[in-house]
Amino acid sequence: MMKIPIINFLVCLSLVFCFFSCVGSNANVFTPVPDLSIYETKSLINIENIIENRNIPEWLRVYINGGIEAVERLDAYSNKYVFIAVNEGNNESILNIWSRNISAAHDFPMLAARRIEARIVSASSIYPDDEYGSFFETMIKNAYSGLYPGAVKADTHWIKIRIDSENPWDYMEKYMCFVLMTIDRMPMQAIVRSMISRSNAAVTVTNAQSSAINRLRQNFFEGF
């Protein structure tokens, strides 16, 4: 009379072990890549909705239509990396104060670090913390606190845009301010290579993570 419950118990127990074994063996295999959409440069506005300051400089018009990569293809910036800070609001005076106060010395590191982080994430096949170990966090910290000699604040421009709604008589208006910063390509590449070397030397990683870091070092500027 006791054989059936014992058999059922053993079957259930084997299924439990099988479940946890599958979970454990696949935990690293199926680690997803982070959502890269937060790093993508999207079209900012419909250029037809600009209602003030239509005399837009070429770099801004190209940026609105095609993003950073399109700006860097312009002859004027072909030997530079381009970074654009954006702010928006309903008060033009406040935005003008912001654009006057923003500087390459204080604000460029944040723009550079975000782009460096985006490049590392895009190069990862799994989460960067898993693929590169403690190197990833160290590298990002160094990017945010780094010095970028040669970075310059090249231009600023504001526009006023109309935000349409389903009701053609009901729309909003806002100001957008853009600050263009640039740095020559060769100095920027030297800065990042040095940063990679210092970050790598400061951490202990596995052999697989070390190989991933070396691949990143070799290919970092492809798509940067």
C-alpha positions in Angstrom: 0.0 0.0 0.0 3.0 2.4 0.5 4.6 1.8 -2.9 2.5 4.2 -4.9 3.1 7.3 -2.6 6.8 6.6 -2.5 7.1 6.3 -6.2 5.1 9.6 -6.6 7.4 11.3 -4.2 10.5 10.1 -6.0 9.1 11.3 -9.4 8.2 14.7 -8.0 11.6 15.0 -6.4 13.4 14.1 -9.6 11.3 16.8 -11.5 12.3 19.4 -8.9 16.0 18.6 -9.3 15.7 18.6 -13.0 14.0 22.1 -12.9 16.7 23.7 -10.8 19.4 22.0 -12.8 18.0 23.5 -16.0 17.7 26.9 -14.4 21.2 26.8 -13.1 22.8 25.6 -16.4 21.0 28.2 -18.5 21.3 31.2 -16.2 24.4 32.6 -18.0 23.5 31.3 -21.5 20.3 33.2 -21.8 21.3 36.4 -20.0 19.7 39.1 -22.2 21.5 42.1 -23.6 20.4 45.4 -22.0 17.8 47.5 -23.8 19.9 49.7 -26.1 17.0 52.0 -27.1 18.1 54.4 -24.3 21.3 55.0 -26.2 19.9 55.5 -29.6 19.9 58.9 -31.3 16.4 59.5 -32.6 15.0 62.3 -34.7 14.3 65.0 -32.1 11.6 66.9 -33.8 9.7 67.4 -37.1 11.6 70.3 -38.6 8.3 71.6 -40.1 7.1 72.3 -36.6 9.7 74.9 -35.9 7.8 78.2 -35.5 10.7 80.5 -34.5 14.3 80.8 -35.4 14.1 79.0 -38.7 17.6 80.1 -39.7 19.1 76.9 -38.3 22.8 76.2 -38.7 23.7 73.3 -40.9 25.0 71.1 -38.0 21.7 71.4 -36.2 19.5 70.8 -39.2 21.6 67.7 -40.0 21.4 66.6 -36.4 17.6 66.9 -36.3 17.3 64.9 -39.5 20.0 62.3 -39.0 21.6 62.4 -35.5 25.2 62.6 -34.4 26.6 60.3 -37.1 25.2 62.5 -39.9 26.8 65.6 -38.3 30.2 63.9 -38.2 29.9 63.1 -41.9 29.9 66.9 -42.7 33.2 68.2 -44.0 33.5 70.6 -41.1 33.5 67.8 -38.6 35.0 64.9 -40.5 38.1 64.8 -38.3 36.2 65.4 -35.0 33.8 63.6 -32.6 30.6 65.6 -32.1 28.6 65.8 -28.9 25.4 67.8 -28.5 23.8 68.7 -25.2 20.0 69.4 -25.4 17.7 71.2 -22.9 14.1 72.3 -23.3 11.5 74.3 -21.5 9.0 77.1 -21.7 11.3 79.9 -20.6 13.7 81.1 -23.2 15.7 83.2 -20.7 16.4 80.3 -18.5 17.6 78.2 -21.4 19.9 81.0 -22.6 21.4 81.1 -19.1 21.9 77.3 -19.2 23.6 77.5 -22.7 25.9 80.3 -21.6 27.0 78.5 -18.4 27.6 75.1 -19.9 31.3 74.5 -20.6 33.5 71.9 -22.1 35.6 71.6 -18.9 32.7 70.8 -16.7 30.0 69.2 -18.9 31.9 67.4 -21.7 32.9 64.5 -19.5 29.2 63.6 -19.0 28.6 63.6 -22.7 31.7 61.6 -23.4 31.0 59.1 -20.7 27.5 58.4 -22.0 28.9 57.7 -25.4 31.6 55.5 -24.1 29.1 53.5 -22.0 26.8 53.2 -25.0 29.7 51.8 -27.1 30.6 49.2 -24.5 27.0 48.1 -24.1 26.6 47.8 -27.9 29.7 45.6 -28.1 28.4 43.2 -25.4 26.7 39.9 -26.2 25.4 39.7 -22.6 25.2 42.2 -19.8 28.4 44.3 -19.7 28.9 43.5 -15.9 29.0 39.8 -16.9 31.0 40.1 -20.0 33.7 42.5 -18.7 33.4 41.9 -15.0 34.5 44.8 -12.7 36.3 46.4 -15.7 32.9 47.8 -16.9 32.1 49.7 -13.7 35.7 51.0 -13.3 35.8 52.1 -17.0 32.5 54.1 -16.7 33.6 55.7 -13.5 36.9 56.8 -15.1 35.0 58.1 -18.1 32.8 60.3 -16.0 35.7 61.6 -13.9 38.1 61.9 -16.8 39.9 64.9 -18.4 39.3 65.6 -22.0 41.8 68.2 -23.1 41.0 69.6 -26.5 37.2 69.5 -26.1 35.6 72.8 -27.1 32.2 74.4 -27.0 31.7 75.1 -30.6 28.3 76.6 -31.0 24.8 77.1 -29.4 21.4 77.5 -31.0 17.8 77.6 -29.8 14.5 77.0 -31.6 10.8 77.2 -30.7 8.6 74.3 -31.8 5.0 73.5 -31.9 3.8 70.2 -30.4 0.6 69.1 -32.2 -2.2 67.1 -30.8 -5.2 65.4 -32.2 -7.1 68.7 -32.1 -5.5 71.1 -34.6 -6.6 74.0 -32.5 -5.0 72.6 -29.3 -1.2 72.5 -29.4 1.7 73.4 -27.1 4.9 75.3 -27.7 8.3 74.9 -26.2 11.9 76.1 -26.6 14.8 73.7 -27.3 18.4 74.7 -26.8 21.3 72.8 -28.3 25.0 73.1 -27.4 27.5 71.7 -29.8 30.8 70.4 -28.5 33.6 68.8 -30.4 37.0 67.2 -29.9 39.6 66.0 -32.5 39.4 62.3 -33.2 43.1 61.4 -32.6 43.3 63.0 -29.1 40.0 61.5 -28.1 41.1 58.0 -29.2 44.3 58.4 -27.2 42.3 59.4 -24.1 40.0 56.4 -24.4 42.8 53.9 -25.1 44.7 55.2 -22.0 41.4 54.9 -20.0 40.9 51.3 -21.1 44.5 50.4 -20.1 44.2 52.1 -16.7 40.8 50.5 -16.0 42.0 47.1 -17.0 45.1 47.3 -14.9 43.0 48.3 -11.8 40.8 45.2 -11.7 40.9 41.4 -11.6 38.8 39.5 -14.2 38.4 36.0 -15.5 40.2 34.8 -18.6 36.9 35.0 -20.6 36.4 38.6 -19.4 40.0 39.5 -20.2 39.5 38.2 -23.8 36.4 40.3 -24.1 38.2 43.4 -22.9 41.0 42.8 -25.4 38.4 42.5 -28.2 36.8 45.8 -27.0 40.2 47.5 -27.0 40.8 46.4 -30.6 37.4 47.4 -32.0 36.3 50.2 -29.7 36.2 52.9 -32.3 34.2 50.9 -34.8 30.8 52.4 -34.4 31.9 54.9 -31.7 
